[in-house]
Amino acid sequence: MSLSIYFGRIVKRVREEHGLSQEVLADRADLNRSYVGEVERGTAMPSLGTVTKIAKALNLSPSALLARYEAYEQSQLENVS
């Protein structure tokens, strides 16, 4: 799977853990709701600036969000082996 799909799954998972809708996340991150949906589906790959906006909207640092992505990606790769 691609980076954008793994990253999107993490964004969705964290958003849901925080009990937020896509619309609320988009509003907090100053993004379009449909773009947040594209990120979550893995059809859009956000820039570093957008990753930062999403992370802050989820009350995380960008590095914490990316660490969650990295851990998820590693677990998925281990499941394939």
N, C-alpha and C positions, 0 to 999 in steps of 0.2 A: 504494500500500500504506500501511498505517497505521503510526504510530509504534511501537505495541506489537509488530508483526510484525518490523520492522527491529531493534528493540532485542532481541527474543528471538533473532534470528539471530546477533547479535553475542555475546550471552551464551553461546549454544551453541558458536560458533566459538572463543571464548576458552577456554571450559571444555575443549573437545577439544584445543586447542593445549597446554593444561596437563596433558593426559592424565587428566582427572578424569571420574568418572561423575557422573550427576545426584545420586546418593545421597551421594557424598563432598562435592560442592559444597553440597548442602542441609545436610549435617551441619556443615560449616565455617561456613556462613552462618546456622546456627540456624533453618532453614526446613524445611518439609515437602517431601519429594522430589516429590510430585505437583504442588505449587505451582511448583517449579523447572521442571517439565515444561510447565506452563501458561504460564509466562513465556517459555520457549524457543519454544513454538508460537505465541505472540502472543495467546493467549486471556485472559491476565491482564496488567495493567499495574501494575508494582510502585510503591509509594510511594517517595519520596526516601530514607526510612530503609532500605527494603528494597534499593534500588539500592546504597546505601552498604554494606550487609551483603554483597551479592553481589560488589561490587568488591573489598572487603577479603578475601573468601574466595578471590578470584582473584589476590590479591597485587597489586592495582591500586588507585590512588586512584579515587574516584568520578568525578573530572574526566577521568582517563585512559580509563575505561570509556565515558563519555559522548562523549569525543572519537572513540573508535573507532566508536561508533554514528553520530556525525555524518558521519565520513568514508565509512562504508558507505552511509548514506542518500544522500549526495551522489553517490556512484558509481552507485547504482541509478537515481537521477533522470537522470543524464547518459546512461545506457544507454537510457532511454525516449525521449529526445530524438532 
